[in-house]
Every structure is written in structure tokens, then in C-alpha cells.
Amino acid sequence: EELQIVCRKSLSPPRAYLYTDSWVVYKGLRAWVTAWEAKEWELAGRPLWGAGLWQQLLDYARQAPLAMRHVDAHTKAQTDEARWNAAADDLARGEVVQLAERYHEEGGHQGARATQYAALRQGTALPLSACRTARAGCPICSRLAPIALPEPDWQVDYICPLPPERRWQYHVSFSLG
């Protein structure tokens, strides 16, 4: 009997403790995820964003005991929760920049907005700041000189509309360089 208990305990997944400063993650796992699953991962007739990640979390929570707690974000308190939350934020920021670097390279070393758009097309939302950091730290892009654009040979001025005595006409003037 004792051997059975030891085997059962050693073969079962360990208890996980999840501390999050995100109310979406907390409420999502505590209240919403089962409803999303019942609606086949759709919300108002549209696919739920991040459905695959929510499914993974739900599967894990079903296999292992999961204890959840919401913690305050970016607090100056010197509690263990605050220190671990800050450490998790640092890890997450590093991961986001690494993702941005990957999309920057795969996208052909274009600018930050092009990197952000390439990631979004693949289903990953990246903050523009991470894309800018990836672009600024790229060794290939740092060797490329910015392209000097030629000055325009002509200029167009547009004046709209002229007063009623001129029958609200429009006037466009331009000059050649």
C-alpha cells in the first residue's frame, strides 16, 4: 500500500504555482477558459486570439494541480511576489526581443514596423519597442548605410477652395527644379 502511494505521487505531475500580474490570464484560467472551450474557441463568432496557448494551459491545468494568484504589477514593494514578478517581466522582455530579432531576420532586415507586421501575419503580436530594439541591435543593419533619397525636381502647392466670388474653384501650382 505504501509503495502504491509513493508510485502514484512520483508519477503524477508536480503542483504548479502560477502568479500573474495579468488580469486577463488570471480571469481567463479561473473563469473564461471552459466557456471558450465549450464554444470551440470562438468568441462572438470569431476565432479566439491565442486559442492554442489557452488550450495548452487548460490541458496542463487538467493534468497537474494548479494554484493561481494575481499579484500587483510593477510595484516597489520588497515582497517575494514583487521580486519574482519583476524577474518574470525581465525574462518575458528578453523573449519578446528574441522573437523580434527572429522576425526581423526572416523579414529581410526591414524596419521596425515591417518586423512588427511580419510577426502579426504569423499570429504573434510584438510591441513596436521590441522591434526597434531588434533593429537597433542587428549587426547586419548596423553595417548598412542609410539610403540618401534624391531631392525632388518639382514641387506641388495646393490651395483649396478659393472664396465664393471665384465660384469655389481650386488652384494647383507647381514649379520645376
QUINORNOR-V359397 format. One record per run of one state. SS is the DSSP state (~ for helix, > for strand, _ for the rest). FROM is the first residue (numbers start at 1). LEN is the number of residues. If there is no record, write none. Layout:
ss | from | len
SS | FROM | LEN
SS | FROM | LEN
//
This chain:
ss | from | len
_ | 1 | 1
~ | 2 | 10
_ | 12 | 4
> | 16 | 5
_ | 21 | 2
~ | 23 | 16
_ | 39 | 3
> | 42 | 2
_ | 44 | 2
> | 46 | 2
_ | 48 | 3
~ | 51 | 13
_ | 64 | 2
> | 66 | 5
_ | 71 | 9
~ | 80 | 27
_ | 107 | 5
~ | 112 | 10
_ | 122 | 6
~ | 128 | 9
_ | 137 | 2
~ | 139 | 5
_ | 144 | 10
> | 154 | 6
_ | 160 | 4
~ | 164 | 3
_ | 167 | 4
> | 171 | 6
_ | 177 | 1
//
